Amino acid sequence: MSNLPGTFDRGSVTNFSRNSYEAVFSVFMVAIAYFYRDNPQIVYPAVLYFFLLLMVSNFVFNQLLRERSSVSLWVVDLILLFNLWVITGVLYYSGGKESYFWVLYLLPIFASALLVSRTDVVGVVFLAALASSLFALPLRSSDLAGVMSLLVKLSVFILSAAVVYRTAEAKKKTEAVLVSKRREVEAIARELMNRDTELVKTASAGEMGQLVSGVMHDLGNSVSVILLSAQIASEDEQVDKKDIERIIKAAKFSKSVVASALSIARGQEYVFEPGGIGEPLGNAVQLVEYAAREKGASIKVELPADLPRVNMSKVHIERLFINALSNALSFVPEKGEVAVKLAAAGGNLEIEIADNGPGFPESLLKDGIRPFSTTRKAAGGTGLGLYVCEQIAGKHGGKLTLSNRPGGGALLKINLPAIKGERLKDEG
């Protein structure tokens, strides 16, 4: 079959409105139940057999659509033709041109219109009109009622097909645009999450210029995500407030990265200010949510209300959390879990990031963290994530340690000096 000319390949349908089709079918079944009663023109039991065939064929059609992501248009055409034949049988055994059941022709007409296939719509309307015309024969010029009845039927067929087709076509175009933009956003976000920005790495003046260029590239991607996400939200009928909040936080984070890049250019890498750890942690969690959602993973945060404040460079602490969480998410299995726990420990703020992945390799625990050393080169890893975390913790006078949990999985601990006598609850 692969050698057939391209004209015989009609493609497949993937966006057929199943709910709309089933709703239309249900309405017609109710109408049938109403018109069915006390009709002297109905021929038993032949008409019942055709009704049974109609119900079975539509049940099979719905099951086919449920179980497959796409269905060949040739298969759909065969089902529509079978429905037309069955409905013609119903009319034949229920009075012909006098039958109430001519409205059943709207069922395949609506189905073809929902496919947004002009060929199918024209073909189905033509066959329904042809069958109705044959039932109306012979037509006499004096039979004005018969002529008007046929014209009404044909008008209903054509107008119904046009209205449903135009509505389905508009919906299909809107959905296609949204799907395209979502894919574009996901592609850019995936690239953004897979890059490890070398913002905190101590380097020579030449290397520093490369780092700033890398940061600016990431910012370009970040801005693209923000703009496209905002456009999708404005066009989607149901706007998710969490998406809007994510856009706002990403924009604020991008602004902080720009400020940090400018500080690097001036030789001022860190700007320390007293603050609570909750805000940079929350921003980081939102920025890695896409990576977590892609794996079906969850991020659980345990954030007590009375944590001590720390003297920190907020943008760098955000980068620490982003790199630590991204590293954990890259190793957890499908539907895995990353747990973040914060607590006051003596004069320090203790941060634990645990996951249920395979744990750190023994070579890493033995030799320590080294830049550009990674077990994920094939997956795009750079070996800078944990190195960045260690450098940031050190710049804050803290310490980062790695270990494996007794029950399995990795455990990353970060201790940051707390500001004595200050608690997070005192900020508000």
C-alpha positions as CSV (number, residue, x, y, z in Angstrom):
1,M,0.0,0.0,0.0
2,S,3.0,2.3,0.5
3,N,3.4,2.5,-3.3
4,L,0.0,4.0,-4.0
5,P,0.0,7.5,-5.4
6,G,-0.1,10.4,-2.9
7,T,-3.7,11.2,-3.9
8,F,-5.0,8.0,-2.3
9,D,-3.4,9.0,1.1
10,R,-6.1,11.1,2.7
11,G,-4.2,11.3,6.1
12,S,-5.7,10.8,9.5
13,V,-7.8,12.8,12.0
14,T,-6.4,13.5,15.5
15,N,-8.6,16.3,16.8
16,F,-12.1,15.0,16.2
17,S,-14.4,16.4,18.9
18,R,-15.5,13.2,20.6
19,N,-17.6,14.9,23.2
20,S,-19.4,17.0,20.6
21,Y,-20.1,13.9,18.5
22,E,-21.4,11.9,21.5
23,A,-23.6,14.8,22.6
24,V,-25.2,15.1,19.2
25,F,-25.7,11.4,19.0
26,S,-27.4,11.4,22.5
27,V,-29.8,14.2,21.4
28,F,-30.8,12.2,18.3
29,M,-31.5,9.1,20.4
30,V,-33.8,11.2,22.6
31,A,-35.6,12.6,19.5
32,I,-36.0,9.0,18.1
33,A,-37.6,7.9,21.3
34,Y,-40.1,10.7,21.0
35,F,-41.0,10.3,17.4
36,Y,-41.0,6.5,17.6
37,R,-44.2,6.2,19.6
38,D,-47.5,5.5,18.0
39,N,-46.2,5.8,14.4
40,P,-48.4,3.6,12.1
41,Q,-46.0,3.8,9.2
42,I,-43.2,1.9,11.0
43,V,-42.6,-1.6,9.7
44,Y,-41.7,-4.1,12.5
45,P,-39.3,-5.7,13.2
46,A,-37.2,-4.5,10.2
47,V,-36.9,-0.9,11.4
48,L,-35.7,-2.1,14.8
49,Y,-32.8,-4.0,13.2
50,F,-31.7,-0.8,11.4
51,F,-31.9,1.2,14.6
52,L,-29.8,-1.5,16.3
53,L,-27.2,-1.3,13.5
54,L,-27.1,2.5,13.9
55,M,-26.5,2.3,17.6
56,V,-23.8,-0.4,17.2
57,S,-22.0,1.4,14.4
58,N,-21.8,4.6,16.4
59,F,-20.7,2.7,19.5
60,V,-17.9,1.2,17.5
61,F,-17.0,4.6,16.1
62,N,-16.7,6.2,19.6
63,Q,-14.6,3.3,20.8
64,L,-12.3,3.6,17.9
65,L,-11.8,7.3,18.6
66,R,-11.2,6.7,22.3
67,E,-8.5,4.0,21.8
68,R,-6.5,5.6,19.0
69,S,-4.6,8.9,18.9
70,S,-5.4,9.2,15.2
71,V,-7.8,7.5,12.8
72,S,-7.4,7.2,9.0
73,L,-10.0,9.4,7.2
74,W,-10.7,6.4,5.0
75,V,-12.0,4.5,8.0
76,V,-14.1,7.5,9.1
77,D,-15.5,7.7,5.5
78,L,-16.5,4.1,5.6
79,I,-18.3,4.6,8.9
80,L,-20.1,7.7,7.6
81,L,-21.2,5.8,4.5
82,F,-22.4,2.9,6.6
83,N,-24.4,5.3,8.8
84,L,-26.0,6.9,5.7
85,W,-27.0,3.4,4.4
86,V,-28.5,2.4,7.8
87,I,-30.4,5.7,8.1
88,T,-31.8,5.2,4.6
89,G,-33.0,1.8,5.8
90,V,-34.7,3.4,8.8
91,L,-36.5,5.8,6.5
92,Y,-37.5,3.0,4.1
93,Y,-39.2,1.1,6.9
94,S,-40.8,4.1,8.6
95,G,-42.8,5.8,5.8
96,G,-40.2,6.9,3.3
97,K,-40.8,10.6,2.4
98,E,-43.3,10.8,5.2
99,S,-40.9,9.5,7.9
100,Y,-39.9,11.8,10.8
101,F,-36.5,10.2,10.9
102,W,-35.1,12.1,8.0
103,V,-33.4,14.3,10.7
104,L,-31.1,11.4,11.4
105,Y,-29.2,12.4,8.2
106,L,-27.9,15.3,10.3
107,L,-25.9,12.8,12.4
108,P,-23.4,11.9,9.7
109,I,-23.5,15.5,8.4
110,F,-22.6,16.9,11.8
111,A,-19.9,14.2,12.2
112,S,-18.3,15.1,8.9
113,A,-18.4,18.8,9.7
114,L,-16.7,18.2,13.0
115,L,-13.9,16.5,11.1
116,V,-13.3,19.9,9.3
117,S,-12.9,17.9,6.1
118,R,-14.6,19.8,3.2
119,T,-14.6,16.7,1.0
120,D,-16.4,14.6,3.6
121,V,-19.0,17.4,4.3
122,V,-19.8,17.9,0.6
123,G,-20.0,14.1,0.0
124,V,-22.2,13.4,3.0
125,V,-24.6,16.3,2.3
126,F,-24.8,15.2,-1.3
127,L,-25.7,11.6,-0.5
128,A,-28.2,12.7,2.2
129,A,-29.8,15.0,-0.3
130,L,-29.8,12.3,-3.0
131,A,-31.5,9.8,-0.7
132,S,-34.1,12.3,0.4
133,S,-34.8,13.3,-3.3
134,L,-35.3,9.6,-4.3
135,F,-37.7,9.1,-1.4
136,A,-39.7,12.2,-2.6
137,L,-40.1,10.8,-6.2
138,P,-42.3,11.1,-8.1
139,L,-42.7,14.8,-7.6
140,R,-45.5,16.6,-9.4
141,S,-45.7,20.3,-10.1
142,S,-49.1,20.3,-8.4
143,D,-47.6,18.7,-5.2
144,L,-46.5,22.0,-3.7
145,A,-46.3,20.5,-0.2
146,G,-44.0,17.7,-1.3
147,V,-41.7,20.1,-3.1
148,M,-41.6,22.5,-0.1
149,S,-40.9,19.5,2.2
150,L,-37.9,18.4,0.1
151,L,-36.6,22.0,-0.1
152,V,-36.8,22.3,3.7
153,K,-34.9,19.1,4.2
154,L,-32.2,20.1,1.7
155,S,-31.9,23.6,3.3
156,V,-31.6,22.1,6.8
157,F,-28.8,19.7,5.5
158,I,-26.8,22.5,3.9
159,L,-27.2,25.2,6.5
160,S,-26.5,22.8,9.4
161,A,-23.3,21.5,7.7
162,A,-22.2,25.1,7.0
163,V,-22.7,26.3,10.6
164,V,-21.0,23.3,12.2
165,Y,-18.2,23.3,9.7
166,R,-17.4,27.0,10.2
167,T,-17.5,26.6,14.0
168,A,-15.3,23.5,14.0
169,E,-12.9,25.1,11.6
170,A,-12.5,28.2,13.7
171,K,-11.9,26.0,16.8
172,K,-9.4,23.9,15.0
173,K,-7.4,26.9,13.9
174,T,-7.3,28.3,17.4
175,E,-6.2,25.0,18.9
176,A,-3.5,24.6,16.2
177,V,-2.1,28.0,17.0
178,L,-2.1,27.3,20.8
179,V,-0.5,23.9,20.3
180,S,2.2,25.4,18.1
181,K,3.0,28.1,20.7
182,R,3.0,25.6,23.6
183,R,5.5,23.5,21.8
184,E,7.7,26.5,21.1
185,V,7.5,27.5,24.7
186,E,8.4,24.0,25.9
187,A,11.3,23.8,23.5
188,I,12.8,27.0,24.7
189,A,12.1,26.2,28.3
190,R,13.8,22.8,27.9
191,E,16.9,24.5,26.4
192,L,16.9,27.0,29.2
193,M,16.7,24.3,31.9
194,N,19.4,22.2,30.4
195,R,22.0,25.1,30.4
196,D,24.1,25.6,33.5
197,T,24.9,29.3,33.7
198,E,28.5,29.9,34.9
199,L,27.5,33.1,36.7
200,V,29.4,32.4,39.9
201,K,32.5,30.8,38.6
202,T,35.7,32.8,39.3
203,A,37.4,33.4,36.0
204,S,39.8,35.7,34.1
205,A,38.6,38.8,32.4
206,G,38.3,37.0,29.0
207,E,36.3,34.1,30.6
208,M,34.1,36.6,32.4
209,G,33.0,38.1,29.1
210,Q,32.0,34.6,27.9
211,L,30.0,34.1,31.1
212,V,28.1,37.3,30.6
213,S,27.4,36.3,27.0
214,G,26.0,33.0,28.2
215,V,23.8,34.8,30.8
216,M,22.5,37.1,28.1
217,H,21.7,34.2,25.8
218,D,19.7,32.5,28.7
219,L,17.9,35.8,29.3
220,G,16.8,35.9,25.7
221,N,15.3,32.4,26.1
222,S,13.7,33.4,29.4
223,V,12.1,36.5,27.8
224,S,10.8,34.4,24.9
225,V,9.2,32.0,27.4
226,I,7.6,34.9,29.2
227,L,6.2,36.6,26.1
228,L,4.9,33.4,24.5
229,S,3.4,32.2,27.8
230,A,1.7,35.5,28.3
231,Q,0.3,35.3,24.7
232,I,-1.0,31.8,25.2
233,A,-2.6,32.9,28.5
234,S,-4.3,35.8,26.8
235,E,-5.7,33.6,24.0
236,D,-6.7,30.6,26.1
237,E,-10.3,30.6,27.5
238,Q,-9.2,29.4,30.9
239,V,-6.3,31.4,32.3
240,D,-4.4,29.7,35.1
241,K,-3.3,32.1,37.8
242,K,-0.3,30.0,38.6
243,D,1.0,30.5,35.0
244,I,0.7,34.3,35.4
245,E,2.5,34.1,38.7
246,R,5.2,32.1,37.1
247,I,5.6,34.7,34.4
248,I,5.9,37.5,36.9
249,K,8.5,35.6,39.0
250,A,10.5,34.7,35.9
251,A,10.5,38.3,34.8
252,K,11.7,39.4,38.3
253,F,14.4,36.7,38.3
254,S,15.6,37.8,34.8
255,K,15.9,41.3,36.1
256,S,18.0,40.1,38.9
257,V,20.2,38.1,36.5
258,V,20.8,41.3,34.5
259,A,21.8,43.2,37.6
260,S,24.1,40.4,38.6
261,A,25.7,40.3,35.1
262,L,26.3,44.1,35.3
263,S,27.9,43.6,38.8
264,I,30.3,41.0,37.3
265,A,31.3,43.5,34.6
266,R,32.1,46.0,37.3
267,G,33.9,43.4,39.4
268,Q,31.2,43.3,42.1
269,E,30.0,39.7,42.0
270,Y,27.9,39.6,45.2
271,V,25.6,42.1,46.9
272,F,24.7,40.8,50.4
273,E,21.5,41.9,52.1
274,P,19.7,40.5,55.1
275,G,16.6,38.4,54.0
276,G,14.5,35.3,54.4
277,I,15.3,32.2,52.4
278,G,11.7,31.6,51.4
279,E,11.5,34.0,48.5
280,P,14.6,32.8,46.5
281,L,13.6,29.1,47.2
282,G,10.0,29.7,46.0
283,N,11.2,31.4,42.9
284,A,13.6,28.6,42.1
285,V,10.9,25.9,42.6
286,Q,8.6,27.7,40.2
287,L,11.4,28.0,37.6
288,V,12.1,24.2,37.7
289,E,8.5,23.2,37.7
290,Y,8.5,22.5,34.0
291,A,11.4,20.0,34.4
292,A,9.5,18.3,37.3
293,R,6.2,18.2,35.4
294,E,7.9,16.7,32.3
295,K,9.0,13.7,34.5
296,G,5.8,13.6,36.5
297,A,8.0,14.3,39.6
298,S,7.0,16.3,42.7
299,I,8.9,18.9,44.7
300,K,7.9,19.0,48.4
301,V,9.1,21.9,50.5
302,E,9.1,22.0,54.3
303,L,9.5,25.7,55.3
304,P,9.0,26.5,59.0
305,A,7.6,30.0,59.7
306,D,10.3,31.0,62.2
307,L,13.5,30.4,60.2
308,P,16.5,32.7,60.9
309,R,17.4,35.3,58.3
310,V,20.7,35.2,56.4
311,N,23.0,37.8,54.9
312,M,22.8,36.8,51.2
313,S,23.0,37.7,47.6
314,K,19.5,36.7,46.6
315,V,20.1,36.1,42.9
316,H,23.0,33.8,43.7
317,I,20.9,31.9,46.3
318,E,18.3,31.5,43.7
319,R,20.9,30.0,41.3
320,L,22.0,27.7,44.1
321,F,18.5,26.3,44.5
322,I,17.9,26.1,40.8
323,N,21.1,24.1,40.2
324,A,20.5,21.9,43.2
325,L,16.9,21.1,42.3
326,S,17.7,20.7,38.6
327,N,20.5,18.2,39.5
328,A,18.1,16.2,41.7
329,L,15.3,16.2,39.1
330,S,17.7,14.9,36.4
331,F,18.3,11.7,38.4
332,V,14.9,10.9,40.0
333,P,12.8,8.3,38.2
334,E,9.5,8.9,36.5
335,K,7.0,10.2,39.2
336,G,10.0,10.6,41.5
337,E,10.2,13.0,44.5
338,V,12.5,15.8,45.6
339,A,12.2,17.0,49.2
340,V,13.5,20.3,50.5
341,K,13.7,20.7,54.2
342,L,14.9,23.8,56.1
343,A,15.7,24.2,59.8
344,A,17.6,26.3,62.2
345,A,20.7,24.4,63.5
346,G,22.7,26.3,66.1
347,G,23.9,29.5,64.6
348,N,23.2,28.3,61.0
349,L,20.4,27.8,58.6
350,E,20.5,24.2,57.5
351,I,19.1,23.2,54.0
352,E,18.6,19.6,53.0
353,I,17.7,18.6,49.4
354,A,16.9,14.9,49.2
355,D,15.7,12.8,46.3
356,N,14.8,9.1,45.6
357,G,17.2,8.7,42.7
358,P,20.2,6.4,42.5
359,G,22.3,8.6,44.8
360,F,25.7,10.2,44.3
361,P,28.4,8.0,42.8
362,E,31.2,6.8,45.2
363,S,33.8,8.6,43.1
364,L,32.1,11.9,43.7
365,L,31.7,11.3,47.5
366,K,35.4,10.3,47.7
367,D,37.1,12.9,45.4
368,G,34.7,15.8,46.0
369,I,33.1,18.2,43.5
370,R,35.1,19.1,40.5
371,P,34.0,21.5,37.6
372,F,33.0,19.8,34.3
373,S,32.9,16.4,35.9
374,T,29.6,14.8,35.1
375,T,27.9,11.4,34.6
376,R,25.3,13.0,32.4
377,K,27.3,14.1,29.3
378,A,25.1,12.1,27.0
379,A,22.0,13.9,28.4
380,G,23.6,17.4,28.1
381,G,25.1,17.7,31.6
382,T,28.0,20.1,32.0
383,G,29.3,19.2,35.4
384,L,28.8,22.7,36.7
385,G,25.6,22.4,38.7
386,L,27.0,21.1,42.0
387,Y,30.2,23.2,41.5
388,V,28.1,26.3,41.2
389,C,26.2,25.4,44.4
390,E,29.4,24.8,46.3
391,Q,30.9,28.1,45.1
392,I,27.8,30.1,46.1
393,A,27.7,28.4,49.6
394,G,31.4,29.2,50.1
395,K,30.9,32.9,49.1
396,H,28.2,33.1,51.8
397,G,30.5,31.7,54.4
398,G,28.7,28.4,54.3
399,K,29.4,24.8,53.5
400,L,28.0,22.2,51.1
401,T,28.2,18.4,51.8
402,L,27.1,15.4,49.8
403,S,26.0,12.0,51.0
404,N,23.6,9.2,50.2
405,R,20.5,8.4,52.2
406,P,20.4,5.1,54.1
407,G,17.2,4.1,52.3
408,G,18.5,5.2,48.9
409,G,18.8,8.5,47.0
410,A,21.0,11.5,47.3
411,L,21.2,14.0,50.1
412,L,22.7,17.5,49.6
413,K,23.2,19.6,52.8
414,I,23.9,23.3,52.8
415,N,24.7,25.3,56.0
416,L,24.6,29.1,55.8
417,P,25.5,31.4,58.7
418,A,22.3,32.9,60.2
419,I,21.9,36.5,61.4
420,K,21.9,36.3,65.2
421,G,18.6,37.4,66.8
422,E,16.7,37.7,63.5
423,R,13.8,35.5,62.5
424,L,11.8,35.3,59.2
425,K,8.6,36.2,61.1
426,D,10.1,39.5,62.0
427,E,10.1,40.7,58.4
428,G,6.4,41.5,58.2
